[in-house]
Amino acid sequence: MMLGQPATGEDFCGRRQELDDLWRYLENEHIRFPGVRRLGKTSILKRLQEQAAEQGVLARWLDVSHIHSAESFVLALEQAYPPPALRKFANDQAQSIAGWFSRLRRIDASLPEIIGGGGLGIELGDGPMPDWLVAGEVLRQRLQPQPLLILLDEFPVMLQTLLDTRPADAQQLLAWLRIWRQTGGPCRFVFTGSIGLQSLLERHHLADKMNDCYDYPLGAFRPTEARAMWQKFTQQAGSSASDEVIENALTRLGWLSPYFLCLLLDETLRAARERQQENPTPADRDMLILSDVHDAYEKLLANRSRFYHWELRLKTTLPASELALCQDLLKHVSRHADGLTLRQLHSRLSKHEADAERRTQRLQDLLVRLSDEGYLSPPSAS
């Protein structure tokens, strides 16, 4: 059971439907794979990487959150797929590769003219190409005909950095990647990250640069998956839990994030050990009981460090005026289990913006961002 690191191997649970869907869509699409924090996006990407060879593609998972330039991004791709690795994969997985090609519906690998050509309508700007783009074109023409799966984790973090520091490069990079995707061939991209990619693109008027990707948002665990996870890891720990105890744990959490499910189970197991040490009872030895779940849940709530990154993210990305509005908005919504209507929020937050039309626009923009990044649930969400 993993309590922070990506789940791999036997620690990976559930997500069979998501994996099947992703492989099916990858036969025809490049994918945007958004999801809020702690839903297991990286674990799924690493599972795709584990399964890739039998599917007939060479997959590489790349955490690009630390990349601060287009040059470094191109270099990371270059290093991930050196020519010897491509040759070895082709020799070792010839049959699987043939299967991948047979399933593809977009394999037109005719290359467009050098940057800006091919009738793709992509505007990369006037003037000479920067060095990173020249190197990128060489790389693209080498990798595009190959059966590859490029898994870009935390892509929105990298994009936000580039937009803040090198906006022209950011726009050219998005355009270059769009050319790569639209040219066709057996290579596929998956873009994921906890920061809302769509809202980021919209704020910078760049939504059209990635609207060719299929959007496959990741949700929380289904109750059946959450129950199976608890049963599996409880048994691995040498304990047992009744259906009533597991249902109580799931109800307390409400939002069935794999990370918080594991945290609650770990604390529950600890609470059970402490209970047995203080008051040994043979009747319920090695069994989790309702009070264990209660004690564990209260302990988790008291540990602010588990949730501080959500607050820090807002403080580091929002200007002071928007941060005050955001904090007030979240405060009001959190006090109402069924949420609030836009009209109710409009009234409660009038002190932040006197102009009614401007207030409505600011609220709508903020609501989109907070929903996109997991701070709020849309009205139809469970």
Secondary structure as the mmCIF struct_conf table of DSSP 4:
data_model
#
loop_
_struct_conf.conf_type_id
_struct_conf.id
_struct_conf.beg_label_comp_id
_struct_conf.beg_label_asym_id
_struct_conf.beg_label_seq_id
_struct_conf.end_label_comp_id
_struct_conf.end_label_asym_id
_struct_conf.end_label_seq_id
BEND BEND1 LEU A 3 GLN A 5
HELX_LH_PP_P HELX_LH_PP_P1 PRO A 6 ALA A 7
HELX_RH_3T_P HELX_RH_3T_P1 GLY A 9 ASP A 11
HELX_RH_AL_P HELX_RH_AL_P1 ARG A 16 LEU A 26
TURN_TY1_P TURN_TY1_P1 GLU A 27 ASN A 28
STRN STRN1 ILE A 31 PRO A 34
TURN_TY1_P TURN_TY1_P2 ARG A 37 ARG A 38
BEND BEND2 LEU A 39 LEU A 39
HELX_RH_AL_P HELX_RH_AL_P2 LYS A 41 GLN A 55
TURN_TY1_P TURN_TY1_P3 GLY A 56 GLY A 56
STRN STRN2 LEU A 58 ASP A 63
TURN_TY1_P TURN_TY1_P4 SER A 65 HIS A 66
BEND BEND3 SER A 69 SER A 69
HELX_RH_AL_P HELX_RH_AL_P3 ALA A 70 ALA A 80
BEND BEND4 TYR A 81 TYR A 81
HELX_RH_AL_P HELX_RH_AL_P4 PRO A 83 ASP A 92
TURN_TY1_P TURN_TY1_P5 GLN A 93 GLN A 93
HELX_RH_AL_P HELX_RH_AL_P5 ALA A 94 ARG A 103
BEND BEND5 ARG A 105 ARG A 105
HELX_LH_PP_P HELX_LH_PP_P2 SER A 110 PRO A 112
BEND BEND6 GLU A 113 GLU A 113
TURN_TY1_P TURN_TY1_P6 ILE A 114 GLY A 116
TURN_TY1_P TURN_TY1_P7 GLY A 118 GLY A 119
BEND BEND7 ASP A 126 PRO A 128
HELX_LH_PP_P HELX_LH_PP_P3 MET A 129 PRO A 130
HELX_RH_AL_P HELX_RH_AL_P6 ASP A 131 LEU A 143
TURN_TY1_P TURN_TY1_P8 GLN A 144 PRO A 145
BEND BEND8 GLN A 146 GLN A 146
STRN STRN3 LEU A 148 ASP A 153
TURN_TY1_P TURN_TY1_P9 GLU A 154 GLU A 154
HELX_RH_AL_P HELX_RH_AL_P7 PHE A 155 THR A 165
HELX_RH_AL_P HELX_RH_AL_P8 PRO A 167 THR A 183
BEND BEND9 GLY A 185 PRO A 186
STRN STRN4 ARG A 188 GLY A 193
BEND BEND10 SER A 194 ILE A 195
HELX_RH_AL_P HELX_RH_AL_P9 LEU A 197 ARG A 203
TURN_TY1_P TURN_TY1_P10 HIS A 204 HIS A 205
HELX_RH_3T_P HELX_RH_3T_P2 ALA A 207 LYS A 209
BEND BEND11 MET A 210 MET A 210
TURN_TY1_P TURN_TY1_P11 ASN A 211 ASP A 212
BEND BEND12 CYS A 213 CYS A 213
STRN STRN5 TYR A 214 ASP A 215
HELX_LH_PP_P HELX_LH_PP_P4 ALA A 220 ARG A 222
HELX_RH_AL_P HELX_RH_AL_P10 PRO A 223 GLN A 236
TURN_TY1_P TURN_TY1_P12 ALA A 237 GLY A 238
STRN STRN6 SER A 240 ALA A 241
HELX_RH_AL_P HELX_RH_AL_P11 ASP A 243 LEU A 253
BEND BEND13 TRP A 255 TRP A 255
HELX_RH_AL_P HELX_RH_AL_P12 PRO A 258 GLU A 278
BEND BEND14 ASN A 279 ASN A 279
HELX_RH_3T_P HELX_RH_3T_P3 PRO A 282 ASP A 284
TURN_TY1_P TURN_TY1_P13 ARG A 285 ASP A 286
STRN STRN7 MET A 287 LEU A 288
HELX_RH_AL_P HELX_RH_AL_P13 LEU A 290 ALA A 302
HELX_RH_3T_P HELX_RH_3T_P4 ARG A 304 ARG A 306
TURN_TY1_P TURN_TY1_P14 PHE A 307 PHE A 307
HELX_RH_AL_P HELX_RH_AL_P14 TYR A 308 THR A 317
BEND BEND15 LEU A 318 LEU A 318
HELX_RH_AL_P HELX_RH_AL_P15 ALA A 320 SER A 334
TURN_TY1_P TURN_TY1_P15 ARG A 335 ARG A 335
TURN_TY1_P TURN_TY1_P16 ALA A 337 ASP A 338
HELX_RH_AL_P HELX_RH_AL_P16 LEU A 342 ARG A 348
TURN_TY1_P TURN_TY1_P17 LEU A 349 LEU A 349
HELX_RH_3T_P HELX_RH_3T_P5 SER A 350 HIS A 352
BEND BEND16 ALA A 354 ASP A 355
HELX_RH_AL_P HELX_RH_AL_P17 ALA A 356 ASP A 372
TURN_TY1_P TURN_TY1_P18 GLU A 373 GLY A 374
BEND BEND17 TYR A 375 LEU A 376
TURN_TY1_P TURN_TY1_P19 PRO A 379 SER A 380
#
